[in-house]
Amino acid sequence: MEEIKEITAEELKQKLERGERLNLVDVREDEEVAQGMIPGAKHIKMGDIPNRLNEFNKDEEYIFICRSGARSGNVCYYLQEMGYKVRNMVGGMLAWDGDVQ
């Protein structure tokens, strides 16, 4: 299986601070995102991803986020197999010390 590209919470924070336009997707459950999401992230629950593939563009890269990095990693493997450009945020929201909305 091909390796998944990763990004650390710190690297992501720096990119956002530089004003880079990123496609962030939070795959946690509703009650988890209620506690705060990275500003600008789109919420698509992990279980809903297969039914919402039309929302992803194969020409763009997507960064996936969950609580610890495990579920988002699974989503990355799934989408990468289908030809999407993905990156997993290592450590998930547990590693995020930036702003939340």
N, C-alpha and C positions, 0 to 999 in steps of 0.2 A: 504494500500500500504506500502510495506517495506521501511524503511528509507534508504536514500542514504548516503553512507559514504562521508565525506567531508575532504578537506585539505585546510589550509589557504595558501595564497601566501607566507607568511613568512616561514611556514613549508616546502613548496615546495622548496623555495630558499635554505634553510638549507640542504635539502636532496641533491640537485644538487651540492652544494658546497662540500658536503662530497663525491661526486663522485658516488652516487647511480644511478643505471641504471633504468630509469623510462620510461614508455610508455606515452608520453604526446600527446594529440590530441587537436588541436585548431579547433573549429567548426565555427569560424567566416567567414564572406564573404571575397572574394578576396581583395576588397578595404580596408578592416579593417586590414588584416594580412600584407598588404603592408606597414603599419605604424610600423610594428615590431612584431615579435613573440618571445616567450621564446626559447632560443637556444635548439635545439634538438627536438622541437615539430614537429609533423606531421600535415599538414593541410588537414582536410577533412571537407568540408562545411556540416553544419547540414543537409541540404536537401539531401546530397549525402550518408549519413550514411547507410540508408536501402539497397542501391545498392552495398555497399562496405563491407558488413559483413564478407566476406571471408578474409579481412585483419586483423580481430580480432581473437585472440586465447582465448578460454575459460579458459585456465590454467593461463593466465597472467592478471594482473590488469592494467587498463587504467585510466589515469587522464584526465578529460575533461575540456577544458578552452574556455571561450568566453569573451565578453566584460565585463559583469557584474555578470555572474554566472547563469543567468536565462536560456538561451538557452542550456548551457552545462548541467544544471540540468535536463532539459527535455530529452536530449540525454541519460543521466544516467538512468533515469526511464525506458526509452524505452529499453535500452540494458540490464538492470538488470532483467527486466521481461523475457528476453530471455535467462537468465542464464549467462550473462557475469559479470566479476568482474570490478566494476567501482567506481570511486571517483570523486567528483565534486570540482573544485577549487573555493572556496567561494570568492565572490567579483570580480572574473574575472580579466581581464587585468587592470581594474581601480585600483585594489589593488596591482598590481605588481610593485615593484620598483627596481627589479633586471635588469640584462642585457637583451637586446632584440637583435635579429639579423634581 
